[in-house]
Amino acid sequence: MMQVREAKHYHRLFDYLMYEYNLKTNASLADALCIDPPVLSRIRSGKTQVTPALMLSIYDFSGLSIEEIRALLKD
C-alpha cells in the first residue's frame, strides 16, 4: 500500500518537471535526467524509489532546490 502512495507523489514531481520544461514523453524526461526510461517507469509505478543520485540529477536539470523537490514529493 505504501508503494502506491509514494508512486503518486513521484508522479507529481515528474509531471511537474515535464510541464515546466515542456517535455512531451517519459523518455524525454528520462533522457534529461540521464536515466534509462525503464528506471523512470519503475519509479512511477512505485516499484522503486527516487535515489539520492536521481535527486541530484533533478536538482542539476531543474535548478529546483532539494527542499523544493522534497516538497513536490510530500502531501
N, CA, C and O atoms as a CHARMM CRD file, in Angstrom:
* protein
*
  300
    1    1 MET  N      0.82200  -1.19600   0.00000 PROA 1      0.00000
    2    1 MET  CA     0.00000   0.00000   0.00000 PROA 1      0.00000
    3    1 MET  C      0.86500   1.25800   0.00000 PROA 1      0.00000
    4    1 MET  O      0.53700   2.23200  -0.67800 PROA 1      0.00000
    5    2 MET  N      1.94500   1.24900   0.73800 PROA 2      0.00000
    6    2 MET  CA     2.82900   2.40900   0.81500 PROA 2      0.00000
    7    2 MET  C      3.42300   2.73900  -0.55100 PROA 2      0.00000
    8    2 MET  O      3.59800   3.91400  -0.87200 PROA 2      0.00000
    9    3 GLN  N      3.73700   1.72900  -1.36000 PROA 3      0.00000
   10    3 GLN  CA     4.32400   1.97700  -2.66000 PROA 3      0.00000
   11    3 GLN  C      3.38600   2.78300  -3.55600 PROA 3      0.00000
   12    3 GLN  O      3.83600   3.66700  -4.28600 PROA 3      0.00000
   13    4 VAL  N      2.11500   2.49300  -3.50800 PROA 4      0.00000
   14    4 VAL  CA     1.15200   3.23000  -4.31900 PROA 4      0.00000
   15    4 VAL  C      1.14700   4.69900  -3.90500 PROA 4      0.00000
   16    4 VAL  O      1.10900   5.58500  -4.75800 PROA 4      0.00000
   17    5 ARG  N      1.18600   4.95500  -2.61600 PROA 5      0.00000
   18    5 ARG  CA     1.20300   6.33400  -2.12200 PROA 5      0.00000
   19    5 ARG  C      2.44700   7.06200  -2.60400 PROA 5      0.00000
   20    5 ARG  O      2.36000   8.20000  -3.06600 PROA 5      0.00000
   21    6 GLU  N      3.61000   6.41500  -2.50300 PROA 6      0.00000
   22    6 GLU  CA     4.84900   7.03200  -2.95500 PROA 6      0.00000
   23    6 GLU  C      4.82200   7.27300  -4.46400 PROA 6      0.00000
   24    6 GLU  O      5.26000   8.32200  -4.93700 PROA 6      0.00000
   25    7 ALA  N      4.31200   6.30800  -5.21000 PROA 7      0.00000
   26    7 ALA  CA     4.26700   6.45600  -6.65700 PROA 7      0.00000
   27    7 ALA  C      3.44500   7.67900  -7.04700 PROA 7      0.00000
   28    7 ALA  O      3.79300   8.39300  -7.98800 PROA 7      0.00000
   29    8 LYS  N      2.35600   7.91700  -6.32400 PROA 8      0.00000
   30    8 LYS  CA     1.52100   9.08000  -6.60900 PROA 8      0.00000
   31    8 LYS  C      2.33500  10.36400  -6.50400 PROA 8      0.00000
   32    8 LYS  O      2.22500  11.25100  -7.35000 PROA 8      0.00000
   33    9 HSD  N      3.14600  10.45200  -5.46700 PROA 9      0.00000
   34    9 HSD  CA     3.94200  11.65300  -5.27300 PROA 9      0.00000
   35    9 HSD  C      5.06600  11.75500  -6.30600 PROA 9      0.00000
   36    9 HSD  O      5.41800  12.85300  -6.73800 PROA 9      0.00000
   37   10 TYR  N      5.61800  10.62700  -6.69300 PROA 10     0.00000
   38   10 TYR  CA     6.63000  10.66100  -7.74500 PROA 10     0.00000
   39   10 TYR  C      6.00500  11.15400  -9.04400 PROA 10     0.00000
   40   10 TYR  O      6.62700  11.89900  -9.80200 PROA 10     0.00000
   41   11 HSD  N      4.77700  10.73100  -9.29000 PROA 11     0.00000
   42   11 HSD  CA     4.08600  11.22300 -10.48100 PROA 11     0.00000
   43   11 HSD  C      3.99500  12.75000 -10.44900 PROA 11     0.00000
   44   11 HSD  O      4.22200  13.41500 -11.46000 PROA 11     0.00000
   45   12 ARG  N      3.66500  13.29000  -9.29600 PROA 12     0.00000
   46   12 ARG  CA     3.52600  14.74400  -9.19500 PROA 12     0.00000
   47   12 ARG  C      4.84700  15.43700  -9.52400 PROA 12     0.00000
   48   12 ARG  O      4.86200  16.42500 -10.25900 PROA 12     0.00000
   49   13 LEU  N      5.94700  14.93000  -8.99000 PROA 13     0.00000
   50   13 LEU  CA     7.26000  15.51100  -9.27500 PROA 13     0.00000
   51   13 LEU  C      7.58600  15.40200 -10.75900 PROA 13     0.00000
   52   13 LEU  O      7.96900  16.39200 -11.38200 PROA 13     0.00000
   53   14 PHE  N      7.43800  14.21500 -11.32700 PROA 14     0.00000
   54   14 PHE  CA     7.79100  14.02200 -12.73300 PROA 14     0.00000
   55   14 PHE  C      6.84700  14.77600 -13.66400 PROA 14     0.00000
   56   14 PHE  O      7.28700  15.32200 -14.67600 PROA 14     0.00000
   57   15 ASP  N      5.57000  14.81400 -13.34100 PROA 15     0.00000
   58   15 ASP  CA     4.62400  15.58100 -14.15200 PROA 15     0.00000
   59   15 ASP  C      4.95400  17.07100 -14.11600 PROA 15     0.00000
   60   15 ASP  O      4.86200  17.75800 -15.13400 PROA 15     0.00000
   61   16 TYR  N      5.33800  17.56300 -12.95000 PROA 16     0.00000
   62   16 TYR  CA     5.74300  18.96200 -12.82100 PROA 16     0.00000
   63   16 TYR  C      6.94900  19.24600 -13.71300 PROA 16     0.00000
   64   16 TYR  O      6.96000  20.23800 -14.44200 PROA 16     0.00000
   65   17 LEU  N      7.95100  18.39300 -13.66300 PROA 17     0.00000
   66   17 LEU  CA     9.14800  18.59900 -14.48700 PROA 17     0.00000
   67   17 LEU  C      8.79900  18.56400 -15.97100 PROA 17     0.00000
   68   17 LEU  O      9.29500  19.37900 -16.74900 PROA 17     0.00000
   69   18 MET  N      7.95000  17.62700 -16.35900 PROA 18     0.00000
   70   18 MET  CA     7.56700  17.54300 -17.77100 PROA 18     0.00000
   71   18 MET  C      6.82800  18.80200 -18.20700 PROA 18     0.00000
   72   18 MET  O      7.06500  19.31500 -19.30000 PROA 18     0.00000
   73   19 TYR  N      5.94500  19.29400 -17.36800 PROA 19     0.00000
   74   19 TYR  CA     5.19000  20.50100 -17.69700 PROA 19     0.00000
   75   19 TYR  C      6.11100  21.72900 -17.76000 PROA 19     0.00000
   76   19 TYR  O      6.09000  22.48200 -18.73400 PROA 19     0.00000
   77   20 GLU  N      6.90500  21.91600 -16.72800 PROA 20     0.00000
   78   20 GLU  CA     7.75500  23.10600 -16.63400 PROA 20     0.00000
   79   20 GLU  C      8.79600  23.18700 -17.73700 PROA 20     0.00000
   80   20 GLU  O      9.14900  24.27900 -18.18100 PROA 20     0.00000
   81   21 TYR  N      9.28500  22.04400 -18.17800 PROA 21     0.00000
   82   21 TYR  CA    10.36300  22.03500 -19.16600 PROA 21     0.00000
   83   21 TYR  C      9.89000  21.54700 -20.52900 PROA 21     0.00000
   84   21 TYR  O     10.69200  21.19000 -21.39200 PROA 21     0.00000
   85   22 ASN  N      8.56500  21.53900 -20.70600 PROA 22     0.00000
   86   22 ASN  CA     7.93500  21.23500 -21.98400 PROA 22     0.00000
   87   22 ASN  C      8.44000  19.91800 -22.59000 PROA 22     0.00000
   88   22 ASN  O      8.75800  19.83700 -23.77600 PROA 22     0.00000
   89   23 LEU  N      8.50200  18.90300 -21.74100 PROA 23     0.00000
   90   23 LEU  CA     8.90100  17.57300 -22.19300 PROA 23     0.00000
   91   23 LEU  C      7.63200  16.78700 -22.48700 PROA 23     0.00000
   92   23 LEU  O      6.71400  16.75400 -21.66800 PROA 23     0.00000
   93   24 LYS  N      7.58000  16.16700 -23.63000 PROA 24     0.00000
   94   24 LYS  CA     6.34400  15.52100 -24.08000 PROA 24     0.00000
   95   24 LYS  C      6.21300  14.05800 -23.68300 PROA 24     0.00000
   96   24 LYS  O      5.10100  13.53200 -23.62200 PROA 24     0.00000
   97   25 THR  N      7.33500  13.39100 -23.41100 PROA 25     0.00000
   98   25 THR  CA     7.27400  11.96500 -23.11500 PROA 25     0.00000
   99   25 THR  C      8.13100  11.62200 -21.90100 PROA 25     0.00000
  100   25 THR  O      9.03000  12.37000 -21.51500 PROA 25     0.00000
  101   26 ASN  N      7.82700  10.47300 -21.31400 PROA 26     0.00000
  102   26 ASN  CA     8.66000   9.98300 -20.22500 PROA 26     0.00000
  103   26 ASN  C     10.07800   9.71900 -20.70500 PROA 26     0.00000
  104   26 ASN  O     11.03400   9.91100 -19.95400 PROA 26     0.00000
  105   27 ALA  N     10.22000   9.28400 -21.94500 PROA 27     0.00000
  106   27 ALA  CA    11.55700   9.02600 -22.49300 PROA 27     0.00000
  107   27 ALA  C     12.37600  10.31500 -22.56100 PROA 27     0.00000
  108   27 ALA  O     13.57600  10.30300 -22.28700 PROA 27     0.00000
  109   28 SER  N     11.72800  11.42800 -22.92500 PROA 28     0.00000
  110   28 SER  CA    12.45900  12.69200 -22.97500 PROA 28     0.00000
  111   28 SER  C     12.83500  13.16800 -21.57600 PROA 28     0.00000
  112   28 SER  O     13.89300  13.77000 -21.39400 PROA 28     0.00000
  113   29 LEU  N     11.98500  12.90700 -20.58800 PROA 29     0.00000
  114   29 LEU  CA    12.31800  13.25300 -19.21000 PROA 29     0.00000
  115   29 LEU  C     13.46400  12.38200 -18.71300 PROA 29     0.00000
  116   29 LEU  O     14.39900  12.88100 -18.08800 PROA 29     0.00000
  117   30 ALA  N     13.39600  11.09000 -18.98600 PROA 30     0.00000
  118   30 ALA  CA    14.48100  10.19000 -18.57500 PROA 30     0.00000
  119   30 ALA  C     15.79800  10.63100 -19.19000 PROA 30     0.00000
  120   30 ALA  O     16.83100  10.62800 -18.52000 PROA 30     0.00000
  121   31 ASP  N     15.76800  11.00700 -20.45500 PROA 31     0.00000
  122   31 ASP  CA    16.97600  11.48300 -21.12500 PROA 31     0.00000
  123   31 ASP  C     17.50400  12.75300 -20.45700 PROA 31     0.00000
  124   31 ASP  O     18.70900  12.88500 -20.24500 PROA 31     0.00000
  125   32 ALA  N     16.62100  13.67400 -20.13000 PROA 32     0.00000
  126   32 ALA  CA    17.03200  14.92000 -19.48300 PROA 32     0.00000
  127   32 ALA  C     17.64200  14.66600 -18.10600 PROA 32     0.00000
  128   32 ALA  O     18.52500  15.40300 -17.66700 PROA 32     0.00000
  129   33 LEU  N     17.16800  13.62100 -17.42900 PROA 33     0.00000
  130   33 LEU  CA    17.66400  13.29400 -16.09200 PROA 33     0.00000
  131   33 LEU  C     18.81800  12.29600 -16.12600 PROA 33     0.00000
  132   33 LEU  O     19.33900  11.90400 -15.08200 PROA 33     0.00000
  133   34 CYS  N     19.21100  11.89000 -17.33200 PROA 34     0.00000
  134   34 CYS  CA    20.32900  10.95000 -17.52800 PROA 34     0.00000
  135   34 CYS  C     20.07300   9.59900 -16.85400 PROA 34     0.00000
  136   34 CYS  O     20.95800   9.01800 -16.22600 PROA 34     0.00000
  137   35 ILE  N     18.83200   9.11700 -17.00500 PROA 35     0.00000
  138   35 ILE  CA    18.49100   7.78400 -16.52400 PROA 35     0.00000
  139   35 ILE  C     17.82700   7.02300 -17.66500 PROA 35     0.00000
  140   35 ILE  O     17.35100   7.62300 -18.62800 PROA 35     0.00000
  141   36 ASP  N     17.79800   5.71200 -17.55200 PROA 36     0.00000
  142   36 ASP  CA    17.14100   4.88800 -18.55800 PROA 36     0.00000
  143   36 ASP  C     15.62100   4.99000 -18.39400 PROA 36     0.00000
  144   36 ASP  O     15.13000   5.04000 -17.26600 PROA 36     0.00000
  145   37 PRO  N     14.87600   5.02300 -19.49000 PROA 37     0.00000
  146   37 PRO  CA    13.41500   5.08300 -19.38900 PROA 37     0.00000
  147   37 PRO  C     12.79500   3.99600 -18.49900 PROA 37     0.00000
  148   37 PRO  O     11.83800   4.28500 -17.78100 PROA 37     0.00000
  149   38 PRO  N     13.30800   2.75400 -18.52100 PROA 38     0.00000
  150   38 PRO  CA    12.71500   1.75500 -17.61800 PROA 38     0.00000
  151   38 PRO  C     12.88000   2.11300 -16.13000 PROA 38     0.00000
  152   38 PRO  O     12.04100   1.74200 -15.30800 PROA 38     0.00000
  153   39 VAL  N     13.94000   2.81900 -15.79000 PROA 39     0.00000
  154   39 VAL  CA    14.13200   3.24900 -14.39700 PROA 39     0.00000
  155   39 VAL  C     13.02900   4.23200 -14.02300 PROA 39     0.00000
  156   39 VAL  O     12.43300   4.12400 -12.95100 PROA 39     0.00000
  157   40 LEU  N     12.76100   5.18200 -14.89800 PROA 40     0.00000
  158   40 LEU  CA    11.69300   6.15200 -14.65000 PROA 40     0.00000
  159   40 LEU  C     10.35100   5.43400 -14.52700 PROA 40     0.00000
  160   40 LEU  O      9.53900   5.77100 -13.66600 PROA 40     0.00000
  161   41 SER  N     10.12400   4.46300 -15.37200 PROA 41     0.00000
  162   41 SER  CA     8.88100   3.69600 -15.32200 PROA 41     0.00000
  163   41 SER  C      8.72700   2.96100 -13.99200 PROA 41     0.00000
  164   41 SER  O      7.64300   2.94800 -13.40900 PROA 41     0.00000
  165   42 ARG  N      9.81200   2.35000 -13.51400 PROA 42     0.00000
  166   42 ARG  CA     9.74700   1.63600 -12.23400 PROA 42     0.00000
  167   42 ARG  C      9.46900   2.59400 -11.08000 PROA 42     0.00000
  168   42 ARG  O      8.75300   2.24600 -10.14100 PROA 42     0.00000
  169   43 ILE  N     10.03100   3.79300 -11.14600 PROA 43     0.00000
  170   43 ILE  CA     9.77100   4.77400 -10.08500 PROA 43     0.00000
  171   43 ILE  C      8.31900   5.22300 -10.14800 PROA 43     0.00000
  172   43 ILE  O      7.64500   5.28200  -9.11900 PROA 43     0.00000
  173   44 ARG  N      7.83400   5.53900 -11.33400 PROA 44     0.00000
  174   44 ARG  CA     6.44500   5.98300 -11.48800 PROA 44     0.00000
  175   44 ARG  C      5.45800   4.91600 -11.01700 PROA 44     0.00000
  176   44 ARG  O      4.40400   5.23700 -10.46900 PROA 44     0.00000
  177   45 SER  N      5.80400   3.65100 -11.23200 PROA 45     0.00000
  178   45 SER  CA     4.89100   2.57200 -10.85200 PROA 45     0.00000
  179   45 SER  C      5.01900   2.18200  -9.38200 PROA 45     0.00000
  180   45 SER  O      4.27500   1.32600  -8.90300 PROA 45     0.00000
  181   46 GLY  N      5.94900   2.79800  -8.66800 PROA 46     0.00000
  182   46 GLY  CA     6.10600   2.52200  -7.24300 PROA 46     0.00000
  183   46 GLY  C      6.95300   1.31000  -6.93400 PROA 46     0.00000
  184   46 GLY  O      7.00200   0.87100  -5.78500 PROA 46     0.00000
  185   47 LYS  N      7.62200   0.75700  -7.93400 PROA 47     0.00000
  186   47 LYS  CA     8.44700  -0.42900  -7.72100 PROA 47     0.00000
  187   47 LYS  C      9.82300  -0.09100  -7.16000 PROA 47     0.00000
  188   47 LYS  O     10.50000  -0.95500  -6.60200 PROA 47     0.00000
  189   48 THR  N     10.23100   1.15000  -7.30400 PROA 48     0.00000
  190   48 THR  CA    11.49500   1.61000  -6.73800 PROA 48     0.00000
  191   48 THR  C     11.34200   3.06300  -6.32600 PROA 48     0.00000
  192   48 THR  O     10.37000   3.71700  -6.70400 PROA 48     0.00000
  193   49 GLN  N     12.28100   3.56600  -5.56600 PROA 49     0.00000
  194   49 GLN  CA    12.18900   4.92500  -5.04900 PROA 49     0.00000
  195   49 GLN  C     13.17300   5.85200  -5.75200 PROA 49     0.00000
  196   49 GLN  O     14.09400   5.40000  -6.43200 PROA 49     0.00000
  197   50 VAL  N     12.97000   7.13400  -5.58000 PROA 50     0.00000
  198   50 VAL  CA    13.92100   8.12500  -6.06300 PROA 50     0.00000
  199   50 VAL  C     15.17400   8.00300  -5.20300 PROA 50     0.00000
  200   50 VAL  O     15.10300   8.08300  -3.97700 PROA 50     0.00000
  201   51 THR  N     16.30700   7.81000  -5.84300 PROA 51     0.00000
  202   51 THR  CA    17.57400   7.66700  -5.12900 PROA 51     0.00000
  203   51 THR  C     18.20100   9.03900  -4.89800 PROA 51     0.00000
  204   51 THR  O     17.82500  10.00900  -5.55600 PROA 51     0.00000
  205   52 PRO  N     19.14500   9.12600  -3.97600 PROA 52     0.00000
  206   52 PRO  CA    19.86800  10.39700  -3.80100 PROA 52     0.00000
  207   52 PRO  C     20.54500  10.86000  -5.09400 PROA 52     0.00000
  208   52 PRO  O     20.57900  12.05600  -5.38200 PROA 52     0.00000
  209   53 ALA  N     21.08100   9.92000  -5.86800 PROA 53     0.00000
  210   53 ALA  CA    21.72000  10.28500  -7.13600 PROA 53     0.00000
  211   53 ALA  C     20.70000  10.89600  -8.10300 PROA 53     0.00000
  212   53 ALA  O     21.01300  11.85700  -8.80600 PROA 53     0.00000
  213   54 LEU  N     19.49200  10.34800  -8.13900 PROA 54     0.00000
  214   54 LEU  CA    18.46200  10.90900  -9.00700 PROA 54     0.00000
  215   54 LEU  C     18.01500  12.27700  -8.50200 PROA 54     0.00000
  216   54 LEU  O     17.74500  13.17500  -9.29900 PROA 54     0.00000
  217   55 MET  N     17.93600  12.43700  -7.18400 PROA 55     0.00000
  218   55 MET  CA    17.59700  13.76100  -6.62100 PROA 55     0.00000
  219   55 MET  C     18.60400  14.79800  -7.10700 PROA 55     0.00000
  220   55 MET  O     18.22600  15.91300  -7.46500 PROA 55     0.00000
  221   56 LEU  N     19.88200  14.43400  -7.12000 PROA 56     0.00000
  222   56 LEU  CA    20.90300  15.36200  -7.60700 PROA 56     0.00000
  223   56 LEU  C     20.74700  15.63000  -9.09700 PROA 56     0.00000
  224   56 LEU  O     20.96200  16.75500  -9.54900 PROA 56     0.00000
  225   57 SER  N     20.37700  14.61200  -9.86200 PROA 57     0.00000
  226   57 SER  CA    20.12900  14.81600 -11.29000 PROA 57     0.00000
  227   57 SER  C     18.96100  15.76600 -11.52000 PROA 57     0.00000
  228   57 SER  O     19.01000  16.62100 -12.40400 PROA 57     0.00000
  229   58 ILE  N     17.91000  15.61100 -10.71800 PROA 58     0.00000
  230   58 ILE  CA    16.75800  16.51000 -10.81900 PROA 58     0.00000
  231   58 ILE  C     17.17300  17.92800 -10.45600 PROA 58     0.00000
  232   58 ILE  O     16.78800  18.88800 -11.12300 PROA 58     0.00000
  233   59 TYR  N     17.95300  18.04900  -9.40200 PROA 59     0.00000
  234   59 TYR  CA    18.47700  19.35300  -8.97200 PROA 59     0.00000
  235   59 TYR  C     19.31300  19.98700 -10.08900 PROA 59     0.00000
  236   59 TYR  O     19.11600  21.15600 -10.42100 PROA 59     0.00000
  237   60 ASP  N     20.23900  19.22500 -10.66700 PROA 60     0.00000
  238   60 ASP  CA    21.08900  19.74500 -11.74300 PROA 60     0.00000
  239   60 ASP  C     20.27600  20.15100 -12.96600 PROA 60     0.00000
  240   60 ASP  O     20.53000  21.19100 -13.57200 PROA 60     0.00000
  241   61 PHE  N     19.30300  19.32900 -13.32100 PROA 61     0.00000
  242   61 PHE  CA    18.49600  19.60100 -14.51000 PROA 61     0.00000
  243   61 PHE  C     17.57200  20.79900 -14.31600 PROA 61     0.00000
  244   61 PHE  O     17.46800  21.66500 -15.18500 PROA 61     0.00000
  245   62 SER  N     16.90500  20.83800 -13.16700 PROA 62     0.00000
  246   62 SER  CA    15.81600  21.79800 -12.99900 PROA 62     0.00000
  247   62 SER  C     16.20400  23.09400 -12.30400 PROA 62     0.00000
  248   62 SER  O     15.57200  24.12900 -12.51800 PROA 62     0.00000
  249   63 GLY  N     17.23100  23.04300 -11.48000 PROA 63     0.00000
  250   63 GLY  CA    17.55200  24.22000 -10.68200 PROA 63     0.00000
  251   63 GLY  C     16.67900  24.34200  -9.44200 PROA 63     0.00000
  252   63 GLY  O     16.82800  25.28500  -8.66500 PROA 63     0.00000
  253   64 LEU  N     15.75900  23.37900  -9.25000 PROA 64     0.00000
  254   64 LEU  CA    14.95700  23.36900  -8.03400 PROA 64     0.00000
  255   64 LEU  C     15.86600  23.03700  -6.85900 PROA 64     0.00000
  256   64 LEU  O     16.80800  22.25800  -6.99800 PROA 64     0.00000
  257   65 SER  N     15.58700  23.62100  -5.71900 PROA 65     0.00000
  258   65 SER  CA    16.35200  23.26400  -4.53000 PROA 65     0.00000
  259   65 SER  C     15.92100  21.87700  -4.05700 PROA 65     0.00000
  260   65 SER  O     14.85300  21.39100  -4.42800 PROA 65     0.00000
  261   66 ILE  N     16.75000  21.25400  -3.24600 PROA 66     0.00000
  262   66 ILE  CA    16.39800  19.94800  -2.69500 PROA 66     0.00000
  263   66 ILE  C     15.10500  20.05700  -1.88800 PROA 66     0.00000
  264   66 ILE  O     14.27700  19.14700  -1.90800 PROA 66     0.00000
  265   67 GLU  N     14.93600  21.16900  -1.18200 PROA 67     0.00000
  266   67 GLU  CA    13.70900  21.37600  -0.40600 PROA 67     0.00000
  267   67 GLU  C     12.48500  21.46100  -1.32200 PROA 67     0.00000
  268   67 GLU  O     11.42600  20.92800  -0.99200 PROA 67     0.00000
  269   68 GLU  N     12.62600  22.12400  -2.46000 PROA 68     0.00000
  270   68 GLU  CA    11.50800  22.21200  -3.41200 PROA 68     0.00000
  271   68 GLU  C     11.18700  20.84000  -3.99200 PROA 68     0.00000
  272   68 GLU  O     10.01800  20.49800  -4.17500 PROA 68     0.00000
  273   69 ILE  N     12.21400  20.06100  -4.28000 PROA 69     0.00000
  274   69 ILE  CA    11.99500  18.70600  -4.79300 PROA 69     0.00000
  275   69 ILE  C     11.26000  17.87300  -3.74900 PROA 69     0.00000
  276   69 ILE  O     10.28900  17.18500  -4.06200 PROA 69     0.00000
  277   70 ARG  N     11.72700  17.94100  -2.51600 PROA 70     0.00000
  278   70 ARG  CA    11.07000  17.19500  -1.44200 PROA 70     0.00000
  279   70 ARG  C      9.62700  17.64400  -1.25000 PROA 70     0.00000
  280   70 ARG  O      8.75400  16.81700  -0.98900 PROA 70     0.00000
  281   71 ALA  N      9.36600  18.94500  -1.37600 PROA 71     0.00000
  282   71 ALA  CA     8.00500  19.46300  -1.21600 PROA 71     0.00000
  283   71 ALA  C      7.07500  18.88800  -2.28000 PROA 71     0.00000
  284   71 ALA  O      5.90400  18.63100  -2.00200 PROA 71     0.00000
  285   72 LEU  N      7.57900  18.68600  -3.48600 PROA 72     0.00000
  286   72 LEU  CA     6.76600  18.09300  -4.54200 PROA 72     0.00000
  287   72 LEU  C      6.45300  16.62200  -4.26200 PROA 72     0.00000
  288   72 LEU  O      5.51500  16.06600  -4.83300 PROA 72     0.00000
  289   73 LEU  N      7.22700  16.00000  -3.39400 PROA 73     0.00000
  290   73 LEU  CA     7.00100  14.59900  -3.04900 PROA 73     0.00000
  291   73 LEU  C      6.08200  14.42500  -1.85100 PROA 73     0.00000
  292   73 LEU  O      5.61400  13.31800  -1.58400 PROA 73     0.00000
  293   74 LYS  N      5.81900  15.50600  -1.12700 PROA 74     0.00000
  294   74 LYS  CA     5.00300  15.40900   0.08200 PROA 74     0.00000
  295   74 LYS  C      3.53200  15.62800  -0.22600 PROA 74     0.00000
  296   74 LYS  O      3.14900  16.04300  -1.32000 PROA 74     0.00000
  297   75 ASP  N      2.71900  15.33000   0.79100 PROA 75     0.00000
  298   75 ASP  CA     1.26600  15.55900   0.68600 PROA 75     0.00000
  299   75 ASP  C      0.97200  17.02200   0.45800 PROA 75     0.00000
  300   75 ASP  O     -0.19100  17.40800   0.34500 PROA 75     0.00000
